[in-house]
Amino acid sequence: MFNKILIANRGEIAVRIIRTCKKMGIQTVAVFSDTDLRGLHVARADEAVLLGGARPAESYLAKEKIIEAACRSGCQAIHPGYGFLSENAAFADMVEKAGLTFIGPPAAVIAALGDKIAAKKLAFGAGVPTVPGHMQAVTASQEAAALAEKVGYPVLIKPAAGGGGKGMRVVDGPQELPSAMHLCQQEARKAFGDDRMFIERYVRKPRHVEIQVLADQYGNIVHLGERECSIQRRYQKIIEESPSTVLDESLRGRMGMTACNLARQAGYVNAGTVEFIVDENKEFYFLEMNTRLQVEHPVTEMVTGLDLVELQLRIADGEVLPFKQQDISPRGWAIEARTCAEDSSRGFIPSVGLITRYAAPRGEFVRVESGIHSGSYINVFYDSMVAKVITWGQDREEARKRLVQAVNGYHIEGVVTNVDFINQILTHPAFIRGELSTDFIRDHLEDENAKIEPPAEHLHFMTIATTLIYHLRKNLVKGSLLPLRSRVGTVPPSVGEQQYVVKSDGDIFHVRLHKEAVEFEWVIRVNDDEYHVKTPPMEFYRRRLKLKINDEVHHFRLRYAGNFIWAAFCGINRTFEIYNPREWDLARHMPPPVHKVLDNVLECPMPGLVVDVKVKPGDRVYRGQELVTIESMKMESAIASPCDGEVDSVLVKAGDEVETGKVMVSFK
């Protein structure tokens, strides 16, 4: 086995690989950019090598620097993780020519399967069902328009040289195609250095199901079951699970056999994933094969008990697969949620900054893969994903409930994350029923809010948590002042039932708190409903709260500002105003605050890099017209005009770094 390997990646996947290497007694060398100096992967590795600047081209995509670092450090192999150079055939070839082992498939296989058009032709030749579309790459909008007419709208534009959702867009009609083609090519050029695209028919409401395969150097190939990855936004997976609710044993067997046959046809070696879409008639079609470890590999590990990174290392070192297909028997259910630094309440714009507080969820059958800690800095140069939370259960519902509670207790401050948006999905009735498709978010959620009202019970639980914490904090202050109280002619504080009125987003709750004789136990009425609540002896004045309500444990995240308490629970986040009955009579007559929105300037909604400025002073523009394109966390976003008017001045240019709130364009 290798004595030392270099990990050509960063963040949570680098930390994940380091963990397995430590278990196997393999030393690790991390690489980092100057902005990742205090990265968790740098701290966990045995050695670390600085590559260069923050931009990926200067560091994590710098092939020669990475190979030089591996040779200089005495490494025998390089693990590419996922993203960056993991599916770069030229890099794999350079690694082998330098006398090192590339922990992944051979360069020729990466080239054949990494090119989506070549992979589709290979699948077609192997008899694997493929989505109708054109088999040739295109680079010109006119040619793409002609092909789209031939294939039939709606169509999907996809990059020929890569995956991961970068450079993909659905086009419903010919008028949308030129703009979509331009944006897709820009994203693909930045992500993969290749702007060739291809066109295929867009299948409505498909389910995205992938098969994990392992192949050794001696022709032995097995599959480890499927993962369902249908919950996506902008083709980026958000929640993955294994097994899938749509597959029965017959379909599972056929898809697994098809994936293994394709891998065998391609001469595949190491870990890989064959991705399919499944339509409403349970017909499946080949999408692509990812020639690397997948982000969502932990759900397969949780149900099979296997360590895929260890198996990757053993296969790369020339070992034979230690099991056959009949030896693999997945058990239970696992679900993974990706935690990303993005603000779902503002159109999922990236969130950057210093992580000031960090507390990951813990518990039995809860696993967190994280690349961050308190003090980590999230910047615009890399992917928005910062961590993953994975839970296991005997069945899907047990795994889902564990994940809901784990995400409820995931505490990250300093940047905005999508943890509440994740829980909006996990607690949605359609998700609970397993009614999934890649259109799930579009069909069931608007921005960060579900299209259904939150359950009354969940609002009651949040009311209990906020009122109880307010009551106890207030009593703590009173208790601290008792030594200063005059003992002549005074009455001890009341210990009977306490009443409060709680307001949140127009909802009014009347709350009665009654302390039981047993320590830490309460009977609490919210409107007409009664709850039995047990509080922990400590942790009451922190930002996370754990309560047992009617014998079930629940976790809440809280922030305090006097009698205003912000709470997050099961995807709902609200501010609760808490008053005693006398205070409420005065507070309810106060007018609501007024927020004025400027419409004579275009402000940058997110930190990032200016890619393109499409207007100049004197141009007439209309509301909704795209004026500036911003790149942040590997994704491009077009920023639209807030008004009809004439451009007065343009204050940015291509290549500028901009922060949130920066005025980019002003109007007369």
MARVEX-568813 format. One record per residue (C-alpha): x, y, z; residue number from 1; chain. Coordinates in steps of 0.25 Angstrom, whole numbers. Each point is the difference from the previous one (the first is absolute). Example, Ala and Ser with C-alpha at 12.3 -4.5 7.8 and 13.67 -1.06 7.14 Angstrom:
2
[rec [49,-18,31],1,"A"] [rec [6,14,-2],2,"A"] 
***
This chain:
668
[rec [0,0,0],1,"A"] [rec [4,14,-2],2,"A"] [rec [8,7,11],3,"A"] [rec [-4,14,-4],4,"A"] [rec [-10,7,-9],5,"A"] [rec [-3,14,-5],6,"A"] [rec [-14,5,0],7,"A"] [rec [-3,9,-11],8,"A"] [rec [-12,7,6],9,"A"] [rec [-5,8,11],10,"A"] [rec [-11,1,10],11,"A"] [rec [-9,-12,5],12,"A"] [rec [4,-10,-10],13,"A"] [rec [15,2,3],14,"A"] [rec [-3,-2,15],15,"A"] [rec [-8,-12,-3],16,"A"] [rec [11,-6,-8],17,"A"] [rec [10,3,11],18,"A"] [rec [-9,-7,10],19,"A"] [rec [1,-13,-7],20,"A"] [rec [15,1,-3],21,"A"] [rec [2,2,15],22,"A"] [rec [-8,-13,3],23,"A"] [rec [9,-7,-10],24,"A"] [rec [13,6,5],25,"A"] [rec [3,8,-13],26,"A"] [rec [6,14,1],27,"A"] [rec [-7,11,-7],28,"A"] [rec [5,13,-7],29,"A"] [rec [-10,11,-1],30,"A"] [rec [0,11,-11],31,"A"] [rec [-5,14,3],32,"A"] [rec [-2,14,-6],33,"A"] [rec [4,12,7],34,"A"] [rec [-14,2,4],35,"A"] [rec [-1,-14,6],36,"A"] [rec [12,2,10],37,"A"] [rec [-9,-3,12],38,"A"] [rec [-9,-11,-7],39,"A"] [rec [-4,-12,8],40,"A"] [rec [6,-9,-11],41,"A"] [rec [14,7,2],42,"A"] [rec [-1,-2,15],43,"A"] [rec [-4,-15,-1],44,"A"] [rec [11,-4,-10],45,"A"] [rec [14,-5,4],46,"A"] [rec [6,10,-9],47,"A"] [rec [-5,12,-9],48,"A"] [rec [5,7,-12],49,"A"] [rec [-4,14,-5],50,"A"] [rec [-3,0,-14],51,"A"] [rec [-3,15,-3],52,"A"] [rec [-11,10,-1],53,"A"] [rec [-15,-1,3],54,"A"] [rec [-5,-2,-14],55,"A"] [rec [-1,-15,-4],56,"A"] [rec [9,2,-12],57,"A"] [rec [11,5,9],58,"A"] [rec [-1,-12,10],59,"A"] [rec [-10,-11,0],60,"A"] [rec [0,-1,-16],61,"A"] [rec [15,2,-1],62,"A"] [rec [4,-14,-5],63,"A"] [rec [15,2,0],64,"A"] [rec [1,6,14],65,"A"] [rec [-8,-12,6],66,"A"] [rec [8,-10,-6],67,"A"] [rec [13,7,4],68,"A"] [rec [-5,1,14],69,"A"] [rec [-3,-15,0],70,"A"] [rec [13,-4,-5],71,"A"] [rec [8,10,9],72,"A"] [rec [-8,-6,12],73,"A"] [rec [3,-14,-3],74,"A"] [rec [-14,-5,-3],75,"A"] [rec [-3,-12,-8],76,"A"] [rec [-14,4,-4],77,"A"] [rec [-10,11,-2],78,"A"] [rec [-15,0,4],79,"A"] [rec [-7,10,-8],80,"A"] [rec [-13,0,8],81,"A"] [rec [-12,6,-8],82,"A"] [rec [-1,13,-8],83,"A"] [rec [13,7,-4],84,"A"] [rec [9,-10,-8],85,"A"] [rec [-7,-12,4],86,"A"] [rec [-6,-3,-14],87,"A"] [rec [12,6,-7],88,"A"] [rec [6,-10,-10],89,"A"] [rec [12,9,-2],90,"A"] [rec [3,1,15],91,"A"] [rec [-1,-16,2],92,"A"] [rec [9,-2,-12],93,"A"] [rec [10,10,6],94,"A"] [rec [-1,-7,14],95,"A"] [rec [4,-14,-7],96,"A"] [rec [11,6,-8],97,"A"] [rec [6,6,13],98,"A"] [rec [1,-14,5],99,"A"] [rec [-12,2,10],100,"A"] [rec [-13,-8,1],101,"A"] [rec [-13,8,-3],102,"A"] [rec [-10,-5,10],103,"A"] [rec [-11,-1,-11],104,"A"] [rec [-2,-6,-13],105,"A"] [rec [10,0,-12],106,"A"] [rec [1,13,-7],107,"A"] [rec [-5,-6,-13],108,"A"] [rec [-13,-5,7],109,"A"] [rec [-2,14,6],110,"A"] [rec [2,6,-14],111,"A"] [rec [-10,-9,-6],112,"A"] [rec [-11,1,11],113,"A"] [rec [3,14,4],114,"A"] [rec [-4,5,-13],115,"A"] [rec [-15,-1,1],116,"A"] [rec [-2,-2,-15],117,"A"] [rec [11,-11,-1],118,"A"] [rec [-7,-6,13],119,"A"] [rec [-13,0,-7],120,"A"] [rec [5,-6,-12],121,"A"] [rec [7,-11,8],122,"A"] [rec [-13,-2,8],123,"A"] [rec [-8,-1,-13],124,"A"] [rec [9,-10,-6],125,"A"] [rec [-1,-9,13],126,"A"] [rec [-15,0,-2],127,"A"] [rec [-2,9,12],128,"A"] [rec [-13,9,-1],129,"A"] [rec [3,14,-3],130,"A"] [rec [-8,13,0],131,"A"] [rec [-3,5,-14],132,"A"] [rec [9,11,-5],133,"A"] [rec [11,4,-9],134,"A"] [rec [13,-8,1],135,"A"] [rec [10,11,-5],136,"A"] [rec [5,12,8],137,"A"] [rec [-4,14,-4],138,"A"] [rec [7,13,3],139,"A"] [rec [-9,10,-8],140,"A"] [rec [-13,5,4],141,"A"] [rec [-6,-1,-15],142,"A"] [rec [4,-15,0],143,"A"] [rec [-6,-2,13],144,"A"] [rec [-13,6,-4],145,"A"] [rec [-1,-9,-12],146,"A"] [rec [3,-12,8],147,"A"] [rec [-10,4,11],148,"A"] [rec [-11,1,-11],149,"A"] [rec [4,-14,-4],150,"A"] [rec [0,-6,13],151,"A"] [rec [-13,7,5],152,"A"] [rec [-2,10,11],153,"A"] [rec [2,0,12],154,"A"] [rec [15,-3,-1],155,"A"] [rec [11,-1,10],156,"A"] [rec [13,7,-4],157,"A"] [rec [12,-8,7],158,"A"] [rec [15,2,0],159,"A"] [rec [8,-11,-8],160,"A"] [rec [11,0,10],161,"A"] [rec [-5,-1,14],162,"A"] [rec [-12,-1,9],163,"A"] [rec [-4,4,14],164,"A"] [rec [-11,9,-5],165,"A"] [rec [10,11,-6],166,"A"] [rec [-4,5,-13],167,"A"] [rec [-14,-6,-1],168,"A"] [rec [-13,6,-3],169,"A"] [rec [-14,-4,-5],170,"A"] [rec [-5,8,-12],171,"A"] [rec [-15,0,-2],172,"A"] [rec [0,8,-13],173,"A"] [rec [9,6,-11],174,"A"] [rec [0,14,5],175,"A"] [rec [7,-5,13],176,"A"] [rec [11,-8,-7],177,"A"] [rec [10,11,-4],178,"A"] [rec [1,5,14],179,"A"] [rec [0,-13,7],180,"A"] [rec [11,-5,-10],181,"A"] [rec [9,12,3],182,"A"] [rec [-1,-2,15],183,"A"] [rec [2,-15,0],184,"A"] [rec [12,1,-9],185,"A"] [rec [6,11,10],186,"A"] [rec [-2,-9,12],187,"A"] [rec [5,-13,-7],188,"A"] [rec [13,8,-5],189,"A"] [rec [3,4,14],190,"A"] [rec [-3,-13,7],191,"A"] [rec [6,-10,-11],192,"A"] [rec [8,9,-9],193,"A"] [rec [-9,-5,-12],194,"A"] [rec [-13,7,-5],195,"A"] [rec [-5,-11,-9],196,"A"] [rec [-15,-3,3],197,"A"] [rec [-10,-11,-4],198,"A"] [rec [-15,0,-2],199,"A"] [rec [-10,-10,5],200,"A"] [rec [-14,-1,3],201,"A"] [rec [-4,4,14],202,"A"] [rec [-8,-10,7],203,"A"] [rec [-11,6,9],204,"A"] [rec [-1,-4,14],205,"A"] [rec [11,-11,0],206,"A"] [rec [6,-6,12],207,"A"] [rec [15,0,1],208,"A"] [rec [6,-14,4],209,"A"] [rec [14,-4,0],210,"A"] [rec [7,-13,2],211,"A"] [rec [14,-1,7],212,"A"] [rec [9,-9,-6],213,"A"] [rec [14,-6,4],214,"A"] [rec [10,-6,-10],215,"A"] [rec [14,-6,3],216,"A"] [rec [11,-2,-10],217,"A"] [rec [-3,-14,-3],218,"A"] [rec [-14,2,-6],219,"A"] [rec [-8,-2,13],220,"A"] [rec [-12,9,0],221,"A"] [rec [-11,2,11],222,"A"] [rec [-11,10,2],223,"A"] [rec [-4,5,14],224,"A"] [rec [-14,3,-2],225,"A"] [rec [-6,14,-4],226,"A"] [rec [-1,14,6],227,"A"] [rec [-12,9,-3],228,"A"] [rec [5,14,-3],229,"A"] [rec [-13,6,-5],230,"A"] [rec [-1,12,9],231,"A"] [rec [8,11,-8],232,"A"] [rec [1,15,-2],233,"A"] [rec [7,5,-13],234,"A"] [rec [4,-15,-2],235,"A"] [rec [8,0,13],236,"A"] [rec [-4,-11,9],237,"A"] [rec [-5,4,14],238,"A"] [rec [-5,-13,6],239,"A"] [rec [4,-14,-3],240,"A"] [rec [-5,-14,5],241,"A"] [rec [2,-14,-1],242,"A"] [rec [-8,-9,-4],243,"A"] [rec [-10,7,-9],244,"A"] [rec [-15,0,2],245,"A"] [rec [-2,-2,-15],246,"A"] [rec [8,-13,-2],247,"A"] [rec [-5,-14,3],248,"A"] [rec [9,-12,0],249,"A"] [rec [-2,-3,-15],250,"A"] [rec [3,14,-4],251,"A"] [rec [12,2,9],252,"A"] [rec [6,-13,-5],253,"A"] [rec [-2,4,-15],254,"A"] [rec [6,14,3],255,"A"] [rec [12,-6,8],256,"A"] [rec [3,-10,-11],257,"A"] [rec [-1,11,-11],258,"A"] [rec [10,9,8],259,"A"] [rec [10,-12,2],260,"A"] [rec [-1,-3,-15],261,"A"] [rec [3,14,-4],262,"A"] [rec [12,1,10],263,"A"] [rec [5,-13,-6],264,"A"] [rec [-2,5,-14],265,"A"] [rec [8,12,3],266,"A"] [rec [12,-8,7],267,"A"] [rec [-3,7,13],268,"A"] [rec [8,-1,13],269,"A"] [rec [-2,6,14],270,"A"] [rec [-13,7,5],271,"A"] [rec [-10,6,-9],272,"A"] [rec [-14,4,-2],273,"A"] [rec [-10,-3,-11],274,"A"] [rec [-11,10,0],275,"A"] [rec [-14,-2,-6],276,"A"] [rec [-13,7,0],277,"A"] [rec [-13,-8,2],278,"A"] [rec [-13,5,-6],279,"A"] [rec [-14,-1,5],280,"A"] [rec [-1,-13,-7],281,"A"] [rec [12,-6,7],282,"A"] [rec [8,0,-12],283,"A"] [rec [15,4,2],284,"A"] [rec [9,7,-9],285,"A"] [rec [16,2,1],286,"A"] [rec [4,14,4],287,"A"] [rec [15,-1,2],288,"A"] [rec [11,-7,8],289,"A"] [rec [7,8,10],290,"A"] [rec [15,-6,1],291,"A"] [rec [2,4,14],292,"A"] [rec [-5,-1,14],293,"A"] [rec [-13,7,2],294,"A"] [rec [-4,10,10],295,"A"] [rec [-11,-9,5],296,"A"] [rec [8,-12,2],297,"A"] [rec [-2,0,15],298,"A"] [rec [-15,-5,-2],299,"A"] [rec [5,-13,-7],300,"A"] [rec [11,-1,11],301,"A"] [rec [-11,1,11],302,"A"] [rec [-9,-11,-6],303,"A"] [rec [11,-10,-5],304,"A"] [rec [10,2,12],305,"A"] [rec [11,2,-10],306,"A"] [rec [11,11,-1],307,"A"] [rec [1,4,-14],308,"A"] [rec [12,8,2],309,"A"] [rec [7,-12,5],310,"A"] [rec [-4,-8,-11],311,"A"] [rec [5,10,-10],312,"A"] [rec [13,0,6],313,"A"] [rec [1,-15,0],314,"A"] [rec [-5,-1,-14],315,"A"] [rec [11,10,-4],316,"A"] [rec [10,-8,7],317,"A"] [rec [-3,-12,-8],318,"A"] [rec [-8,-8,9],319,"A"] [rec [-12,-9,-4],320,"A"] [rec [-14,4,4],321,"A"] [rec [-2,-7,13],322,"A"] [rec [-15,-4,-3],323,"A"] [rec [-9,-4,-11],324,"A"] [rec [-14,5,-4],325,"A"] [rec [-7,-10,8],326,"A"] [rec [7,4,13],327,"A"] [rec [-5,14,0],328,"A"] [rec [-13,2,8],329,"A"] [rec [-4,14,3],330,"A"] [rec [-7,2,13],331,"A"] [rec [-10,11,5],332,"A"] [rec [-1,14,-6],333,"A"] [rec [10,12,-1],334,"A"] [rec [-3,15,-4],335,"A"] [rec [10,11,-2],336,"A"] [rec [-2,15,0],337,"A"] [rec [10,10,-6],338,"A"] [rec [3,12,8],339,"A"] [rec [3,12,-8],340,"A"] [rec [4,14,2],341,"A"] [rec [-12,7,-7],342,"A"] [rec [-11,9,4],343,"A"] [rec [-13,-7,-5],344,"A"] [rec [-9,12,5],345,"A"] [rec [8,8,-11],346,"A"] [rec [-1,-9,-12],347,"A"] [rec [11,-9,5],348,"A"] [rec [11,10,-1],349,"A"] [rec [14,-4,5],350,"A"] [rec [3,4,14],351,"A"] [rec [15,3,4],352,"A"] [rec [7,3,13],353,"A"] [rec [6,-5,12],354,"A"] [rec [-6,-11,8],355,"A"] [rec [-1,6,14],356,"A"] [rec [-7,-12,7],357,"A"] [rec [-1,-14,-5],358,"A"] [rec [-7,-13,7],359,"A"] [rec [-3,-12,-8],360,"A"] [rec [-11,-10,3],361,"A"] [rec [4,-12,8],362,"A"] [rec [-8,-13,3],363,"A"] [rec [-1,-15,-3],364,"A"] [rec [0,-3,-15],365,"A"] [rec [3,15,-3],366,"A"] [rec [12,3,-9],367,"A"] [rec [5,14,-3],368,"A"] [rec [10,2,-11],369,"A"] [rec [5,14,2],370,"A"] [rec [12,9,-6],371,"A"] [rec [-3,11,10],372,"A"] [rec [2,4,14],373,"A"] [rec [-1,13,8],374,"A"] [rec [10,10,-6],375,"A"] [rec [-2,-6,-15],376,"A"] [rec [-2,10,-10],377,"A"] [rec [-10,-2,-12],378,"A"] [rec [4,7,-12],379,"A"] [rec [-5,2,-15],380,"A"] [rec [10,-9,-7],381,"A"] [rec [-4,-14,4],382,"A"] [rec [-13,-8,0],383,"A"] [rec [-11,4,10],384,"A"] [rec [-1,-13,7],385,"A"] [rec [7,0,13],386,"A"] [rec [-5,-13,7],387,"A"] [rec [-9,-12,-1],388,"A"] [rec [-9,-6,10],389,"A"] [rec [-4,-15,-1],390,"A"] [rec [-9,-9,8],391,"A"] [rec [-4,-14,0],392,"A"] [rec [-12,-7,5],393,"A"] [rec [-7,-14,-1],394,"A"] [rec [-10,6,-10],395,"A"] [rec [-1,13,-8],396,"A"] [rec [-9,7,11],397,"A"] [rec [10,-3,11],398,"A"] [rec [12,5,-8],399,"A"] [rec [-9,13,-4],400,"A"] [rec [-4,3,14],401,"A"] [rec [15,-1,4],402,"A"] [rec [4,9,-11],403,"A"] [rec [-10,10,4],404,"A"] [rec [4,1,14],405,"A"] [rec [15,0,-4],406,"A"] [rec [-2,12,-9],407,"A"] [rec [-9,7,10],408,"A"] [rec [12,0,9],409,"A"] [rec [11,4,-10],410,"A"] [rec [5,13,5],411,"A"] [rec [8,9,-9],412,"A"] [rec [2,15,2],413,"A"] [rec [8,10,-9],414,"A"] [rec [-6,-4,-13],415,"A"] [rec [-14,-4,-5],416,"A"] [rec [-3,-14,-3],417,"A"] [rec [-11,-9,-6],418,"A"] [rec [-2,-8,12],419,"A"] [rec [-15,5,2],420,"A"] [rec [-2,-2,-15],421,"A"] [rec [4,-14,1],422,"A"] [rec [-10,-3,11],423,"A"] [rec [-11,7,-8],424,"A"] [rec [3,-12,-10],425,"A"] [rec [1,-11,11],426,"A"] [rec [-13,4,7],427,"A"] [rec [-8,2,-13],428,"A"] [rec [-11,-10,-1],429,"A"] [rec [4,-4,-14],430,"A"] [rec [14,-3,4],431,"A"] [rec [-5,-8,12],432,"A"] [rec [-9,-8,-10],433,"A"] [rec [12,-2,-9],434,"A"] [rec [-6,7,-12],435,"A"] [rec [13,6,-6],436,"A"] [rec [4,5,-13],437,"A"] [rec [11,10,-5],438,"A"] [rec [-12,11,0],439,"A"] [rec [-3,-2,15],440,"A"] [rec [5,13,4],441,"A"] [rec [-7,8,-11],442,"A"] [rec [-13,-8,3],443,"A"] [rec [0,1,15],444,"A"] [rec [8,12,4],445,"A"] [rec [1,15,-3],446,"A"] [rec [14,5,4],447,"A"] [rec [2,-5,14],448,"A"] [rec [-15,-2,3],449,"A"] [rec [-8,-12,-2],450,"A"] [rec [-13,3,-7],451,"A"] [rec [-8,-6,11],452,"A"] [rec [-2,6,14],453,"A"] [rec [9,-5,11],454,"A"] [rec [-6,-10,9],455,"A"] [rec [-7,6,12],456,"A"] [rec [7,-10,10],457,"A"] [rec [14,5,-5],458,"A"] [rec [-4,15,2],459,"A"] [rec [-5,-4,14],460,"A"] [rec [14,-7,3],461,"A"] [rec [7,13,-4],462,"A"] [rec [-9,8,8],463,"A"] [rec [3,-9,12],464,"A"] [rec [15,1,-2],465,"A"] [rec [0,15,-1],466,"A"] [rec [-9,3,11],467,"A"] [rec [7,-10,9],468,"A"] [rec [13,6,-3],469,"A"] [rec [-5,14,2],470,"A"] [rec [-6,-4,13],471,"A"] [rec [12,-7,6],472,"A"] [rec [10,11,-5],473,"A"] [rec [-9,11,7],474,"A"] [rec [0,-8,13],475,"A"] [rec [15,-2,-1],476,"A"] [rec [1,15,0],477,"A"] [rec [-10,2,11],478,"A"] [rec [8,-11,8],479,"A"] [rec [13,8,-2],480,"A"] [rec [-6,12,6],481,"A"] [rec [-6,-6,13],482,"A"] [rec [12,3,9],483,"A"] [rec [-2,15,-3],484,"A"] [rec [-15,-1,4],485,"A"] [rec [-5,6,12],486,"A"] [rec [-6,-10,9],487,"A"] [rec [-9,9,8],488,"A"] [rec [-15,1,-5],489,"A"] [rec [3,-8,-13],490,"A"] [rec [-7,-12,-5],491,"A"] [rec [8,-12,-6],492,"A"] [rec [-2,-2,-16],493,"A"] [rec [-12,-8,-5],494,"A"] [rec [3,-14,-2],495,"A"] [rec [-14,-4,-6],496,"A"] [rec [-5,-1,-14],497,"A"] [rec [6,11,-9],498,"A"] [rec [-8,5,-12],499,"A"] [rec [6,6,-13],500,"A"] [rec [-5,5,-14],501,"A"] [rec [9,-4,-11],502,"A"] [rec [-1,6,-14],503,"A"] [rec [7,-5,-13],504,"A"] [rec [-3,4,-14],505,"A"] [rec [-14,3,3],506,"A"] [rec [-3,-12,8],507,"A"] [rec [-4,2,15],508,"A"] [rec [3,-10,10],509,"A"] [rec [-5,0,15],510,"A"] [rec [10,-8,9],511,"A"] [rec [-2,-5,14],512,"A"] [rec [13,-5,7],513,"A"] [rec [-2,-9,12],514,"A"] [rec [12,-6,7],515,"A"] [rec [-2,-14,5],516,"A"] [rec [5,-5,14],517,"A"] [rec [11,-9,-8],518,"A"] [rec [12,8,-3],519,"A"] [rec [1,5,-15],520,"A"] [rec [-14,-5,-3],521,"A"] [rec [-11,10,-5],522,"A"] [rec [-15,0,-5],523,"A"] [rec [-1,10,-11],524,"A"] [rec [-13,4,-7],525,"A"] [rec [1,7,-13],526,"A"] [rec [-14,5,-3],527,"A"] [rec [-9,-12,2],528,"A"] [rec [11,-11,-1],529,"A"] [rec [7,-6,12],530,"A"] [rec [15,-5,-1],531,"A"] [rec [9,-7,11],532,"A"] [rec [14,6,-1],533,"A"] [rec [13,-5,6],534,"A"] [rec [12,10,-1],535,"A"] [rec [15,-4,1],536,"A"] [rec [7,4,13],537,"A"] [rec [10,9,-8],538,"A"] [rec [1,6,-14],539,"A"] [rec [-12,9,3],540,"A"] [rec [7,13,-3],541,"A"] [rec [8,-4,-13],542,"A"] [rec [-4,1,-15],543,"A"] [rec [-5,-14,-1],544,"A"] [rec [-11,-6,9],545,"A"] [rec [-4,-15,2],546,"A"] [rec [-14,-2,5],547,"A"] [rec [-8,-13,3],548,"A"] [rec [-15,3,-4],549,"A"] [rec [-10,-11,2],550,"A"] [rec [11,-10,2],551,"A"] [rec [7,4,-14],552,"A"] [rec [13,7,-1],553,"A"] [rec [1,13,-8],554,"A"] [rec [11,9,-3],555,"A"] [rec [-1,15,-3],556,"A"] [rec [10,11,-4],557,"A"] [rec [-2,14,7],558,"A"] [rec [4,14,0],559,"A"] [rec [-4,10,10],560,"A"] [rec [-3,15,0],561,"A"] [rec [-8,4,13],562,"A"] [rec [-14,-5,-2],563,"A"] [rec [3,-3,-15],564,"A"] [rec [5,-14,-2],565,"A"] [rec [3,-6,-13],566,"A"] [rec [-2,-15,-2],567,"A"] [rec [3,-11,-10],568,"A"] [rec [-7,-13,0],569,"A"] [rec [-3,-11,-11],570,"A"] [rec [2,10,-11],571,"A"] [rec [-8,11,6],572,"A"] [rec [7,13,5],573,"A"] [rec [-7,11,7],574,"A"] [rec [1,11,10],575,"A"] [rec [-9,-1,12],576,"A"] [rec [-4,12,8],577,"A"] [rec [-3,-3,15],578,"A"] [rec [-8,8,9],579,"A"] [rec [-7,-1,13],580,"A"] [rec [-15,3,-1],581,"A"] [rec [2,15,5],582,"A"] [rec [11,3,-10],583,"A"] [rec [-8,-7,-11],584,"A"] [rec [-11,10,1],585,"A"] [rec [10,11,-4],586,"A"] [rec [9,-7,-10],587,"A"] [rec [-11,-4,-9],588,"A"] [rec [-4,14,-4],589,"A"] [rec [14,3,-5],590,"A"] [rec [1,3,-15],591,"A"] [rec [9,-10,-8],592,"A"] [rec [13,5,-5],593,"A"] [rec [2,5,-14],594,"A"] [rec [11,-5,-9],595,"A"] [rec [3,9,-12],596,"A"] [rec [7,-7,-12],597,"A"] [rec [9,9,-10],598,"A"] [rec [-4,-2,-15],599,"A"] [rec [10,10,-6],600,"A"] [rec [12,-8,2],601,"A"] [rec [4,-15,-3],602,"A"] [rec [7,-6,13],603,"A"] [rec [8,-12,0],604,"A"] [rec [-8,-11,7],605,"A"] [rec [12,-9,3],606,"A"] [rec [15,0,1],607,"A"] [rec [7,-5,-12],608,"A"] [rec [7,4,-13],609,"A"] [rec [-5,8,-12],610,"A"] [rec [0,-8,-12],611,"A"] [rec [-7,9,-10],612,"A"] [rec [-7,14,0],613,"A"] [rec [-10,1,-11],614,"A"] [rec [-4,15,1],615,"A"] [rec [7,13,-1],616,"A"] [rec [-4,14,4],617,"A"] [rec [-12,6,-8],618,"A"] [rec [-6,-14,-3],619,"A"] [rec [-15,-1,1],620,"A"] [rec [-3,-13,9],621,"A"] [rec [-13,-6,5],622,"A"] [rec [-3,-7,13],623,"A"] [rec [5,-14,0],624,"A"] [rec [10,2,-11],625,"A"] [rec [13,-7,3],626,"A"] [rec [11,11,2],627,"A"] [rec [12,-7,7],628,"A"] [rec [4,-15,2],629,"A"] [rec [7,-4,13],630,"A"] [rec [8,-13,3],631,"A"] [rec [-1,-5,14],632,"A"] [rec [4,-14,5],633,"A"] [rec [2,-5,-14],634,"A"] [rec [-14,4,-5],635,"A"] [rec [-4,12,-8],636,"A"] [rec [-12,9,2],637,"A"] [rec [-6,11,-8],638,"A"] [rec [-4,12,8],639,"A"] [rec [-12,7,-6],640,"A"] [rec [-4,15,0],641,"A"] [rec [-10,4,11],642,"A"] [rec [-7,10,-8],643,"A"] [rec [-3,6,-14],644,"A"] [rec [9,12,-3],645,"A"] [rec [13,5,-5],646,"A"] [rec [14,-4,5],647,"A"] [rec [7,12,6],648,"A"] [rec [14,-7,4],649,"A"] [rec [6,-14,0],650,"A"] [rec [9,-2,12],651,"A"] [rec [6,-13,-2],652,"A"] [rec [7,-8,-11],653,"A"] [rec [3,-14,-4],654,"A"] [rec [10,-6,10],655,"A"] [rec [-4,9,12],656,"A"] [rec [-2,-7,13],657,"A"] [rec [-13,5,6],658,"A"] [rec [-7,-1,14],659,"A"] [rec [-14,-1,4],660,"A"] [rec [-7,14,-1],661,"A"] [rec [11,6,-10],662,"A"] [rec [-7,9,-9],663,"A"] [rec [3,-5,-14],664,"A"] [rec [-9,9,-9],665,"A"] [rec [-8,13,3],666,"A"] [rec [-12,5,-8],667,"A"] [rec [-4,14,-4],668,"A"] 
***
